[in-house]
Amino acid sequence: MKKIFKKFFNSASSSGVILFLCVIISLILANSPWGPSFDELLSLPLGFESSSVHLRYPVALWINDGLMAIFFLLVGLEIKREVINGGLSTPRQAALPILSAFGGALIPAGVYLFLNANTETASGWGIPMATDIAFALAILATLGDKVPSSLKIFLAALAIVDDLIAILVIALFYSAELQIAYLGYAAAIVLLLVVFNRLGIRSLTFYLVPGLFIWYFIHHSGIHATIAGVVTAMTIPMGESNPKKSPLLKLEHVLITPVNFLIVPLFALANTNIRFESTMLDGLLSPLGLGIIVGLCIGKPVGVLLMSKLATKLNIAQLPANANWKHIIGLGSLAGVGFTMAIFIALLSFANETLIAEAKFSILVASLLSGIIGYTLLNSTRKLKS
């Protein structure tokens, strides 16, 4: 189990460098003569369709709905592992990251709604809620032994709970009109996978192949298709804690590298191709831009700190080993690096391309500021001796 977490942390943190490079490349492409050609590539339809099956979509949709479902499959596996035998496995262990994650999600959403009330951008309230695991852990990793190792576990658990909250928000508030028939087909297959789990079937083929059908039916049901990844993950048996024998750990081990080093960077490459215009700077001071920037840069650390204080005050949780309150504020700032999930929700929030571009630019600025603030605070904080 420790090896799985170590691989997850090392992979997520080091992939942050590649993620950053993909963001830079995407921005350069968008603002170069190749920008229109890159847009055409992302709009190129791929797949097939017939009278009964429709699987022909633009490249961008295959990335955002298809490949990102694999990302959410990994997130689902991580959530289940942490709940069964990890940092969320006991009430006292789970209390601090869970409550901190909720504080770090609800307060930014509230800040955004307050600044965007009764405007056309009010629907983007989910944007500042989630944390980008790869970027946040990558920044934390650069600090080395200047911060206690317990903070790495705490930040990973908080980010995972953050992702779960974002998944629920997407499913409940960012889905189209439901098609009950397709949803019923997907539910029937999920029930079949639960039966497989109860029968002790451990072969991943029995879960992943039906998972493809779950994706197809959920995609056509009106709920965002990426939810299929999480739903499928929850049915995969954990079994033993030995990665070679546990289906869940085996699949997580296989997925960590391609997700962190290929799928998430590819998502960044496809979705940060922002063509800079002078009006974008004005957009940072619009309700949309301020909602995102204030929500991520201030709302996140405030929410994490307040809920951590509440949890310790009520004696239902304690701070991570060798950590102090300045560490918690610094981690809260790192949690404000919203990037991947924030952009993902921005794409679901708006149909207007100008608003999407302004939201992406604001997310980039907010994530950069949060990363700098979090790094500076943690770098200047002395680690308590054990």
MARDO-703509 format. One line per 8 residues: number of its first residue (from 1); for each residue x, y, z of C-alpha. Coordinates in pm, 1 decimal. Layout:
N
NUM	X Y Z; ...
***
This chain:
386
1	0.0 0.0 0.0; 283.8 241.1 83.4; 443.3 167.0 -253.6; 115.5 252.6 -430.4; 90.5 587.3 -248.6; 457.7 661.6 -315.7; 410.6 587.9 -685.5; 96.6 802.5 -690.0
9	268.9 1095.6 -518.5; 590.2 1076.6 -722.0; 401.3 1035.2 -1047.5; 152.1 1313.9 -975.4; 419.5 1556.5 -860.1; 667.0 1492.8 -1142.0; 390.5 1499.7 -1402.6; 318.3 1854.6 -1290.0
17	632.8 1961.2 -1477.6; 502.8 1804.5 -1800.3; 160.9 1955.5 -1734.0; 319.7 2299.1 -1700.9; 511.4 2251.9 -2027.9; 190.8 2150.8 -2207.6; 18.9 2466.0 -2081.2; 305.3 2677.9 -2219.3
25	304.9 2493.0 -2553.2; -72.5 2528.5 -2584.2; -56.6 2902.6 -2513.4; 225.4 2947.9 -2766.6; 33.5 2751.8 -3031.4; -285.6 2949.8 -2973.5; -103.0 3280.0 -3017.7; 103.3 3175.4 -3320.5
33	19.4 3141.4 -3692.3; -52.4 2772.6 -3621.3; -339.6 2860.2 -3386.6; -621.8 2818.6 -3643.7; -473.0 2487.8 -3764.9; -459.8 2361.4 -3406.5; -826.1 2455.9 -3360.1; -912.7 2268.5 -3680.6
41	-729.8 1961.4 -3550.9; -928.5 1970.5 -3226.0; -1251.4 2003.9 -3427.0; -1170.5 1711.0 -3657.1; -1443.2 1442.9 -3623.4; -1329.6 1089.5 -3538.0; -1520.8 764.5 -3492.5; -1817.0 608.4 -3664.2
49	-2193.0 621.6 -3659.0; -2482.9 409.2 -3777.7; -2858.6 410.5 -3742.6; -2831.6 272.3 -3388.0; -2484.2 376.9 -3267.1; -2338.3 728.1 -3267.5; -1967.3 744.6 -3185.3; -1839.0 1018.5 -3414.2
57	-1716.7 1321.5 -3222.6; -1453.1 1597.6 -3254.1; -1104.0 1524.8 -3121.4; -1157.8 1774.1 -2836.3; -1469.5 1588.6 -2720.7; -1288.5 1252.6 -2728.8; -1025.6 1408.2 -2501.2; -1268.9 1582.6 -2264.0
65	-1535.3 1309.9 -2247.5; -1339.3 997.1 -2341.1; -984.2 1019.4 -2209.5; -1093.2 1220.5 -1906.8; -1325.3 932.4 -1812.7; -1005.1 731.2 -1761.3; -873.1 1014.1 -1543.0; -1192.6 994.5 -1337.4
73	-1157.6 615.2 -1323.5; -819.1 664.4 -1154.9; -966.5 927.9 -920.8; -1242.3 683.1 -828.1; -987.9 410.1 -754.8; -787.5 650.2 -536.0; -1098.0 753.5 -344.6; -1200.0 391.3 -282.6
81	-847.5 292.9 -174.9; -823.7 583.7 69.9; -1166.9 499.6 216.6; -1091.0 127.5 257.2; -732.8 133.0 373.5; -580.1 480.0 365.0; -599.7 834.5 492.8; -982.4 827.0 489.8
89	-1027.2 480.3 643.4; -1112.5 585.6 1000.6; -1335.3 872.5 1115.5; -1051.8 1053.2 1293.1; -814.2 1015.9 997.6; -1079.5 1123.9 750.1; -1226.1 1413.1 948.3; -955.4 1673.0 881.5
97	-911.5 1629.6 501.9; -1286.9 1579.4 447.5; -1396.9 1884.8 648.1; -1110.5 2092.9 506.7; -1204.8 1990.0 153.0; -1568.4 2088.8 208.0; -1462.1 2423.5 354.5; -1223.9 2473.0 63.5
105	-1503.4 2398.5 -183.0; -1806.2 2571.9 -33.0; -1646.9 2905.9 57.1; -1493.8 2962.6 -291.7; -1829.3 2870.2 -447.8; -2000.9 3114.9 -212.2; -1751.9 3390.8 -296.2; -1808.4 3333.8 -668.2
113	-2187.2 3336.3 -631.6; -2174.3 3655.3 -424.7; -1970.4 3832.9 -693.7; -2169.6 3690.7 -986.4; -2524.6 3700.1 -849.1; -2786.8 3775.5 -1114.3; -2532.5 3777.1 -1400.3; -2491.0 3553.3 -1705.2
121	-2181.4 3401.6 -1543.9; -2354.1 3287.5 -1222.3; -2357.8 2928.0 -1351.5; -1979.2 2907.3 -1312.2; -1994.2 2877.3 -932.5; -1840.5 2529.1 -946.6; -1519.9 2651.7 -1113.5; -1321.6 2752.3 -800.7
129	-1418.6 2444.5 -598.1; -1164.8 2175.9 -692.4; -787.8 2126.7 -657.8; -546.1 2010.7 -928.4; -366.1 1716.6 -765.2; -74.9 1707.7 -1010.5; 13.5 2076.5 -989.8; -41.6 2105.1 -613.4
137	170.3 1799.7 -532.2; 437.1 1906.6 -782.4; 478.8 2239.4 -600.2; 482.6 2065.6 -261.8; 744.9 1818.1 -386.9; 984.9 2102.2 -473.2; 1001.4 2187.0 -101.2; 1153.8 1847.7 -22.0
145	1210.6 1787.3 350.1; 1132.8 2151.3 436.4; 776.8 2034.4 505.1; 671.3 1728.2 707.0; 581.3 1419.9 502.0; 242.1 1412.9 676.6; 145.4 1725.5 478.8; 187.9 1538.9 152.4
153	-59.8 1274.7 266.7; -298.3 1541.8 396.1; -286.0 1741.8 69.9; -335.6 1428.1 -140.6; -636.5 1320.9 70.7; -782.8 1674.8 63.3; -741.3 1693.9 -316.4; -903.6 1353.3 -360.9
161	-1205.4 1457.5 -150.9; -1210.1 1784.3 -349.1; -1232.6 1581.1 -669.1; -1516.2 1373.5 -526.2; -1707.1 1692.9 -442.9; -1643.0 1821.7 -794.7; -1765.8 1492.5 -941.4; -2090.0 1519.5 -745.3
169	-2131.1 1882.4 -851.5; -2081.4 1788.5 -1217.2; -2330.2 1501.9 -1192.5; -2596.9 1704.2 -1012.3; -2563.4 2054.3 -1155.5; -2372.7 2039.5 -1484.6; -2561.2 1769.9 -1669.0; -2812.9 1808.6 -1948.9
177	-3175.3 1693.5 -1948.6; -3180.1 1330.0 -1839.3; -3263.3 1051.2 -2082.3; -3410.5 795.1 -1844.4; -3381.8 497.6 -2081.1; -3006.0 534.2 -2127.8; -2962.3 599.3 -1755.9; -3154.9 278.2 -1687.7
185	-2927.6 78.1 -1919.5; -2621.2 217.0 -1741.1; -2770.9 139.6 -1397.7; -2841.5 -219.9 -1503.3; -2477.3 -271.0 -1603.8; -2356.0 -113.8 -1279.1; -2578.9 -357.1 -1089.5; -2421.8 -641.8 -1288.3
193	-2074.5 -523.5 -1185.0; -2183.6 -512.1 -822.2; -2295.9 -874.7 -858.5; -1956.6 -962.7 -1009.0; -1792.5 -800.0 -707.5; -2012.1 -992.0 -461.3; -1938.8 -1317.9 -642.3; -1567.6 -1257.7 -593.6
201	-1482.3 -1217.5 -962.2; -1139.3 -1057.4 -972.0; -1062.6 -1040.4 -1343.1; -1053.9 -674.4 -1451.0; -1197.1 -768.4 -1790.4; -1534.9 -831.7 -1624.7; -1537.0 -469.8 -1502.5; -1361.3 -269.0 -1772.9
209	-1545.3 -405.2 -2077.7; -1891.2 -338.8 -1924.6; -1744.2 -4.0 -1810.7; -1714.9 97.0 -2176.7; -2088.6 37.8 -2219.4; -2157.7 234.8 -1900.5; -1961.6 523.3 -2054.2; -2163.9 504.7 -2376.7
217	-2502.1 498.1 -2203.4; -2414.2 770.4 -1950.1; -2280.2 985.1 -2233.7; -2621.3 963.6 -2401.2; -2816.7 997.0 -2075.2; -2743.0 1366.4 -2017.8; -2506.1 1311.2 -1724.0; -2147.8 1394.8 -1812.5
225	-1974.3 1083.0 -1945.9; -1670.4 1111.7 -1719.3; -1889.4 1006.6 -1425.1; -1880.2 656.9 -1577.9; -1515.5 629.0 -1474.9; -1593.8 691.0 -1107.7; -1896.8 461.7 -1107.5; -1696.6 178.6 -1263.9
233	-1410.5 230.2 -1016.0; -1643.0 189.2 -718.0; -1741.4 -162.2 -831.2; -1385.6 -293.5 -871.5; -1287.3 -515.4 -576.9; -1008.1 -407.6 -344.7; -930.1 -754.3 -215.0; -591.0 -780.1 -50.9
241	-352.2 -492.8 12.2; -92.8 -666.8 -206.7; -78.0 -472.3 -538.5; -4.8 -794.8 -728.6; -323.7 -960.5 -601.5; -566.1 -669.5 -557.3; -761.7 -586.1 -877.5; -808.3 -225.1 -762.2
249	-442.7 -166.6 -677.5; -331.0 -346.7 -992.5; -545.4 -122.2 -1212.6; -441.0 191.1 -1021.7; -76.2 91.8 -1070.1; -134.2 52.8 -1446.7; -325.2 381.4 -1485.5; -113.9 621.8 -1278.2
257	159.2 673.4 -1538.2; -53.3 712.5 -1856.4; -306.5 934.9 -1678.5; -50.9 1167.8 -1520.0; 195.7 1174.0 -1807.7; -34.8 1151.7 -2110.5; -406.9 1208.1 -2046.9; -393.5 1509.9 -1813.3
265	-116.4 1684.1 -2015.3; -315.3 1615.7 -2334.5; -621.6 1770.8 -2169.8; -410.8 2076.5 -2081.6; -275.8 2096.6 -2436.0; -627.2 2087.1 -2582.5; -794.1 2322.1 -2335.3; -548.6 2601.1 -2254.9
273	-511.1 2717.8 -2614.3; -617.8 3070.4 -2519.9; -565.1 3346.6 -2774.3; -466.1 3649.8 -2570.6; -654.3 3972.1 -2634.4; -630.1 4308.4 -2460.6; -985.7 4272.9 -2329.8; -880.7 3968.6 -2123.8
281	-703.6 4190.3 -1871.7; -1032.2 4372.4 -1819.0; -1194.8 4029.7 -1777.8; -981.0 3966.3 -1469.2; -1166.9 4249.1 -1296.1; -1509.9 4136.0 -1416.4; -1739.9 3942.4 -1179.1; -1633.2 3622.3 -1359.3
289	-1261.2 3687.5 -1320.2; -1285.2 3815.7 -963.8; -1509.0 3525.5 -864.1; -1249.6 3275.9 -983.6; -940.1 3458.8 -857.9; -1077.3 3558.1 -516.9; -1244.7 3219.9 -479.9; -925.6 3021.7 -546.2
297	-663.8 3256.2 -396.8; -854.0 3363.5 -82.7; -1163.3 3144.5 -50.3; -965.3 2819.7 -64.7; -713.7 2885.5 215.3; -979.8 3054.2 429.4; -1216.7 2758.2 386.3; -944.0 2502.3 460.1
305	-823.0 2695.5 765.5; -1168.6 2756.9 915.3; -1279.4 2395.9 881.9; -945.5 2265.8 1013.3; -983.2 2495.9 1315.3; -1338.7 2371.1 1368.4; -1237.0 2004.9 1342.1; -955.7 2042.4 1595.8
313	-1165.6 2264.4 1824.2; -1435.1 1994.5 1837.0; -1160.7 1736.3 1898.0; -1275.2 1520.3 1607.5; -941.7 1557.4 1428.6; -584.7 1670.7 1484.8; -326.7 1847.7 1271.4; -90.0 1634.4 1061.3
321	222.2 1526.0 1250.0; 487.6 1799.7 1291.1; 263.6 2060.7 1126.5; 137.4 2397.3 1247.8; -131.3 2643.4 1139.9; 97.4 2826.3 898.9; 144.4 2492.4 720.2; -232.5 2456.1 692.9
329	-268.8 2805.0 541.8; 9.4 2723.5 295.1; -159.8 2396.4 198.8; -488.3 2581.3 162.6; -319.5 2812.9 -85.8; -179.6 2516.9 -279.9; -533.5 2377.8 -288.4; -620.8 2696.5 -478.2
337	-429.3 2562.8 -777.4; -747.2 2458.0 -952.2; -630.0 2419.1 -1311.2; -748.5 2084.2 -1462.5; -1080.9 2039.6 -1283.7; -1152.6 2414.2 -1282.3; -1108.4 2435.3 -1660.2; -1315.5 2119.3 -1698.9
345	-1606.7 2275.2 -1507.3; -1563.9 2604.6 -1696.2; -1620.1 2414.2 -2022.4; -1944.7 2277.4 -1877.8; -2054.6 2613.5 -1734.8; -2062.9 2830.5 -2043.7; -2153.6 2803.0 -2411.1; -2011.4 3146.4 -2496.3
353	-1653.2 3107.1 -2623.8; -1551.8 3450.6 -2494.1; -1664.4 3362.5 -2141.1; -1482.7 3028.7 -2162.1; -1161.0 3202.7 -2269.6; -1190.9 3460.7 -1989.4; -1259.4 3184.0 -1737.1; -954.2 2986.3 -1853.7
361	-731.6 3294.8 -1831.5; -860.3 3375.4 -1483.2; -799.7 3013.5 -1375.7; -440.4 3032.8 -1503.0; -377.5 3358.8 -1315.4; -545.8 3234.4 -995.4; -361.0 2901.1 -1002.9; -27.5 3077.1 -1057.8
369	-89.9 3318.8 -769.3; -208.7 3037.4 -539.0; 97.2 2829.0 -621.2; 335.9 3117.7 -551.0; 161.7 3211.3 -223.8; 146.0 2850.0 -104.6; 510.3 2781.9 -190.2; 628.1 3103.5 -22.4
377	433.6 3035.0 297.1; 546.6 2673.9 326.2; 906.9 2757.5 235.8; 921.5 3017.2 513.7; 762.9 2791.8 776.9; 979.7 2588.8 1008.6; 896.7 2220.6 1036.1; 815.5 2117.9 1391.7
385	1051.5 1858.1 1534.1; 900.6 1519.3 1613.0
***
